[in-house]
């Protein structure tokens, strides 16, 4: 099969055998894969990953490892999306780690992560995941919508961690792909949501979804440009400088949710957190069921965020295009 691996900070095409399936695992044929900032950061050295990246996908189950006839009937030939964290039980460990015993599979101490940590991802014709990670795609959800399930679930995680409806004003810092989804999800739970970003074309997409926006310059002057403070701030700029601005605009005893992941360190002073008694919350993966429900009900439509679709064979060109200014979601498609 055709796959792409990380080599010398680039994507390199390789031919390799199909993945071997464990009992209870599925072989998935890619339909669409999304390129996100984490994939770009992997090329820059994030997690020192050297396999096949890609963790946002919609695919079709074409084969199963040893499982029951009922499971075969349920999954074979069906469109699926999947959670990216592979935990103890699926990896064959009889004795579960402390986090899995507590039901925290996304923090499994032995976990592998699709396309990010020790498990080849979706920038390939075929890849594998445990059945316990998979979700069936509703019939009224298109591939172009379903491919957003993983980042949309990450946005939904904020609602699981913070009672957004109780906050009188909410700010989302960043106008990229994840920030846009976060603003849309928060808008389903709260009325007063403002998206801050430095690209007018991207902010225009948010306004189409009835989200308030404010244009920033992306420099130190932004601290003075934002006049008000917010009880809930979500930092999703993907930039090392985003945290400092987020601290500044969070009101005393407010909540600051951190969503950015990037290769390297963020220069930040801790005194604003202490003096203003801020609550800091890290937020990562989220509930796929909630994300699919939002797609199925059309309360969130992410398809306006798609900038361009490339054939899988052109993955290197696609990831280069995804890094250009003003570009939103770039997809990879198989025949």
VENRA-V229154 format. One record per pair of residues at least 6 apart in sequence whose ideal C-beta (glycine too) atoms are under 8 Angstrom apart, sorted by the first residue. I is the first residue (numbers start at 1). J is the second residue. D is the distance in whole Angstrom. If there is no record, write none. Layout:
i = [I I]
j = [J J]
d = [D D]
This chain:
i = [1 1 1 1 1 1 1 2 2 2 2 2 2 2 3 3 3 3 3 3 3 3 3 4 4 4 4 4 4 4 4 4 4 5 5 5 5 5 5 6 6 6 6 6 6 6 6 7 9 9 9 10 10 11 11 11 11 11 11 12 13 13 13 18 18 19 19 19 19 19 21 21 21 21 21 22 22 22 22 23 23 23 24 24 24 24 24 24 24 24 25 25 25 25 25 25 25 26 26 26 26 26 26 26 26 26 26 26 27 27 27 27 27 27 27 28 28 28 28 28 28 28 28 28 28 28 29 29 29 29 29 29 29 30 30 30 30 30 30 30 30 30 30 31 31 31 31 31 31 31 31 32 32 32 32 32 32 32 32 32 32 32 33 33 33 33 33 33 33 33 33 34 34 34 34 34 34 34 34 34 34 35 35 35 35 35 35 35 35 35 36 36 36 36 36 37 37 37 37 37 37 38 38 38 38 39 39 39 39 39 39 39 40 40 40 41 41 41 42 42 42 42 43 43 44 45 46 46 46 46 47 47 49 49 49 51 51 51 51 51 52 52 52 52 52 52 52 53 53 53 53 54 54 54 54 54 54 54 54 55 55 55 55 55 55 55 55 56 56 56 56 56 56 57 57 57 57 57 57 58 58 58 58 58 58 58 58 59 59 59 59 59 60 60 60 60 61 61 61 61 61 61 62 62 62 63 64 64 64 64 64 67 71 74 75 75 78 78 79 79 79 79 80 80 80 80 81 81 81 81 81 81 81 81 81 82 82 82 82 82 82 83 83 83 83 83 83 83 83 84 84 84 84 84 84 84 85 85 85 85 85 85 85 85 85 86 86 86 86 86 86 86 86 86 87 87 87 87 87 87 88 88 88 88 88 88 88 88 89 89 89 90 90 90 91 91 93 97 97 97 98 99 99 99 99 100 105 106 106 111 112 112 113 114 114 114 114 114 115 115 115 120 121 123 123 123 124 125 125 135 135 135 135 137 137 137 137 138 138 138 140 141 141 141 142 144 144 144 145 145 145 145 146 146 147 148 148 148 148 148 148 149 149 149 149 150 150 150 151 151 151 152 152 152 152 152 152 152 153 153 153 153 153 153 154 154 154 154 154 154 154 155 155 155 155 155 155 155 155 156 156 156 156 156 156 157 157 157 157 157 158 158 158 158 158 158 158 158 158 159 159 159 159 160 160 160 161 161 161 162 162 162 162 164 164 164 164 164 165 165 167 167 167 167 167 168 168 169 169 169 169 169 169 170 170 170 170 170 170 170 170 170 170 171 171 171 171 171 171 171 171 171 171 172 172 172 172 172 172 172 172 172 172 172 173 173 173 173 173 173 173 173 173 173 173 173 174 174 174 174 174 174 174 174 174 174 175 175 175 175 175 175 175 175 175 176 176 176 176 176 176 177 177 177 178 178 178 179 179 179 179 179 179 180 180 180 180 180 180 180 181 181 181 182 182 182 183 183 183 183 183 184 184 184 184 185 185 186 186 187 187 187 187 188 188 188 192 193 193 194 194 194 194 194 195 195 195 195 195 195 196 196 196 196 197 197 197 197 197 198 198 198 198 199 199 200 201 202 202 203 203 203 205 205 205 206 207 208 209 209 214 214 216 216 216 217 222 223 223 226 226 226 228 229 229 229 229 230 230 230 230 231 231 231 231 232 232 232 233 233 233 233 233 233 233 234 234 234 234 235 235 235 235 235 235 235 235 235 236 236 236 237 237 238 238 238 239 239 240 240 240 240 240 241 241 242 242 243 243 243 243 244 244 244 246 246 247 247 247 247 247 247 247 248 250 250 250 250 251 252 252 252 253 253 253 253 254 254 254 255 255 255 256 256 256 256 256 257 257 257 258 258 258 258 259 272 273 294 295 295 302 305 305 306 306 306 307 307 307 307 307 308 308 308 308 308 309 309 309 309 310 310 310 310 310 310 310 311 311 311 311 312 312 312 315 318 318 318 319 321 321 322]
j = [15 16 17 18 124 125 126 13 14 15 124 125 312 313 13 14 15 16 52 120 123 124 125 11 12 13 14 52 53 123 124 315 316 11 12 14 50 51 52 12 42 43 49 50 51 52 53 50 43 44 45 43 316 43 53 123 315 316 319 316 313 315 316 27 126 27 120 126 127 128 27 63 64 65 128 65 90 92 130 65 66 67 65 66 67 71 90 130 131 132 64 65 90 128 129 130 131 61 63 64 65 75 80 128 129 130 131 134 61 62 63 64 126 127 128 57 59 60 61 62 80 82 126 127 128 129 59 60 61 62 125 126 334 57 59 122 124 125 126 127 312 332 334 57 58 59 60 79 143 333 334 57 58 143 144 146 147 309 331 332 333 334 54 56 57 122 123 147 312 331 332 56 57 147 148 150 151 329 330 331 332 54 56 318 319 322 329 330 331 332 55 56 151 177 178 176 177 178 238 261 262 46 55 116 261 53 54 55 115 123 319 322 319 322 323 261 262 263 49 53 115 116 53 319 263 263 116 261 262 263 116 117 115 116 117 115 118 119 120 121 115 120 121 122 123 124 127 115 116 121 123 114 115 121 122 123 124 127 332 84 113 114 115 116 121 122 150 122 147 148 149 150 151 81 82 122 127 147 150 79 80 81 137 143 146 147 149 79 80 81 122 127 77 78 79 80 75 76 77 78 80 134 76 77 126 76 71 72 75 76 131 131 131 136 131 134 136 137 136 137 143 146 134 135 136 137 134 135 137 146 147 149 150 288 292 114 129 133 134 135 288 106 133 134 135 150 153 285 288 113 114 115 116 133 150 285 105 106 108 111 112 113 114 133 285 108 111 112 113 114 119 129 130 133 100 105 106 108 110 111 95 96 97 100 105 108 110 111 96 100 132 130 132 133 110 112 110 108 109 110 109 105 107 108 109 108 111 284 285 117 118 119 119 120 121 122 127 129 121 122 123 127 127 312 315 332 312 312 334 149 288 289 292 143 146 149 292 292 295 296 296 292 295 296 303 303 306 331 295 301 302 303 292 295 331 181 291 295 302 305 329 288 291 292 295 285 288 291 177 178 181 181 185 291 294 295 300 302 285 286 287 288 290 291 178 181 259 283 284 285 286 178 181 182 184 185 186 286 291 185 286 287 290 291 294 283 284 285 286 287 164 182 185 186 234 257 259 283 286 185 186 189 290 286 287 290 257 281 283 232 255 257 281 170 186 189 190 232 189 190 190 230 231 232 255 192 231 192 194 228 230 231 232 186 190 192 193 194 230 231 232 233 234 193 194 195 196 226 230 232 233 234 249 179 182 183 186 193 194 195 196 233 234 236 179 196 197 233 234 235 236 237 242 245 246 249 195 196 197 235 236 237 238 239 242 260 195 196 197 198 199 202 203 206 213 197 202 236 237 238 328 305 328 329 236 238 259 195 197 234 236 237 259 195 202 205 206 302 305 328 300 302 305 234 236 259 193 195 206 209 211 209 211 300 302 294 300 193 234 193 209 210 211 294 299 300 212 211 212 211 212 213 214 230 203 206 211 212 213 214 213 214 216 226 203 206 213 215 216 215 216 217 218 325 326 215 326 326 328 213 214 215 304 305 328 213 213 304 301 304 225 226 222 225 226 225 245 245 248 245 248 249 249 249 250 251 254 249 250 251 254 250 251 254 255 254 255 257 246 249 250 254 255 256 257 256 257 259 283 242 243 245 246 256 257 258 259 260 242 259 260 245 260 260 261 262 260 262 262 264 265 266 267 266 267 260 266 258 260 266 268 267 268 269 256 258 256 268 269 272 273 276 278 272 256 272 276 278 276 276 277 278 276 277 278 279 276 278 279 278 279 281 273 278 279 280 281 281 282 283 280 281 282 283 283 278 280 300 301 302 329 328 329 328 329 331 321 327 328 329 330 318 321 327 330 331 330 331 332 333 317 318 321 330 331 332 333 332 333 334 335 332 333 334 332 330 331 332 330 327 330 330]
d = [7 6 7 6 6 4 5 7 8 6 7 5 7 7 8 6 8 6 5 7 7 3 7 4 7 6 7 6 8 4 7 5 7 7 6 6 7 6 5 8 6 6 6 6 7 8 6 8 5 7 8 7 7 7 8 7 5 5 6 8 7 8 8 7 5 6 7 7 6 4 6 7 7 4 6 5 8 7 8 5 4 7 6 7 6 8 7 6 5 7 7 4 7 5 7 5 7 5 7 6 7 6 8 7 6 7 6 6 7 6 4 7 6 8 6 8 4 7 6 7 7 8 7 6 7 6 6 5 8 5 7 6 7 6 5 6 7 6 7 7 7 8 5 8 5 5 6 7 5 7 6 7 5 5 7 8 4 8 5 7 6 8 5 6 5 4 6 7 8 7 4 3 7 5 7 8 7 6 8 6 8 8 8 6 6 5 7 5 7 7 8 6 6 6 7 7 7 7 5 8 7 7 7 7 6 5 7 8 7 8 7 8 7 7 6 7 5 5 5 5 8 7 8 7 5 5 8 7 7 4 6 6 8 6 7 8 8 7 5 7 7 4 5 8 5 5 7 5 7 5 6 8 4 4 4 4 7 8 8 5 7 5 4 6 5 6 6 7 6 7 8 5 6 7 7 4 8 6 8 6 7 5 6 5 4 5 7 7 6 8 7 8 7 7 6 7 5 6 7 6 6 7 7 8 8 8 7 6 6 7 7 7 6 8 6 7 6 8 7 4 7 7 5 6 6 6 7 5 6 6 8 4 7 7 7 7 5 5 5 7 8 8 4 8 8 8 8 7 6 5 4 7 7 8 6 7 6 5 7 5 8 6 8 8 6 8 6 4 7 7 6 7 6 7 5 4 8 4 8 6 8 5 5 5 8 6 6 8 7 7 7 4 6 7 6 7 6 6 4 6 7 7 4 5 6 5 7 7 5 7 4 4 6 8 5 7 7 7 2 6 7 6 6 7 6 7 8 7 6 7 5 7 6 8 5 8 7 6 7 5 6 7 5 6 8 5 6 8 5 7 6 6 8 7 6 7 8 7 4 8 8 6 5 6 7 8 8 8 7 6 6 5 7 4 7 7 7 7 7 4 6 5 7 4 7 8 7 7 7 6 5 7 4 4 7 4 8 7 8 6 5 5 4 5 7 5 7 7 3 7 7 7 7 7 6 6 8 6 8 7 8 6 8 7 6 8 7 6 6 6 6 6 7 7 6 4 5 7 5 5 6 8 4 4 7 6 6 5 7 7 5 6 8 6 6 6 5 7 6 7 5 8 7 8 5 8 6 8 4 7 5 7 6 5 5 5 7 7 7 5 7 8 5 6 7 5 8 7 7 5 6 5 6 6 5 8 8 7 6 7 4 4 6 8 7 8 6 7 2 7 5 4 6 7 8 8 7 7 8 6 8 6 6 5 5 8 6 7 7 8 4 7 8 7 7 6 6 8 6 8 7 6 8 6 6 7 6 5 6 7 5 5 7 5 7 7 6 5 7 5 7 7 6 7 5 7 8 6 7 8 4 7 6 8 7 5 5 7 5 8 7 5 5 7 5 8 7 7 6 7 5 6 4 7 6 6 6 7 7 4 8 6 6 7 7 5 6 6 8 8 8 7 5 6 8 7 6 6 5 8 8 5 8 6 7 4 7 6 6 6 7 8 6 5 7 7 5 7 5 6 5 7 7 5 7 8 5 6 8 5 6 8 4 7 7 5 6 6 8 4 6 8 6 5 8 6 7 7 7 6 7 4 6 8 8 6 8 7 8 5 5 7 6 7 6 8 7 7 8 4 6 8 7 7 5 8 7 6 7 4 6 8 7 5 7 8 7 6 7 7 5 6 8 5 7 5 7 5 8 5 7 7 5 7 6 7 6 4 8 8 8 5 5 7 5 6 8 5 5 6 6 8 6 7 6 7 8 4 8 5 6 4 7 7 7 6 7 7 6 8 8 5 7 5 6 5 8 6 7 6 6 4]
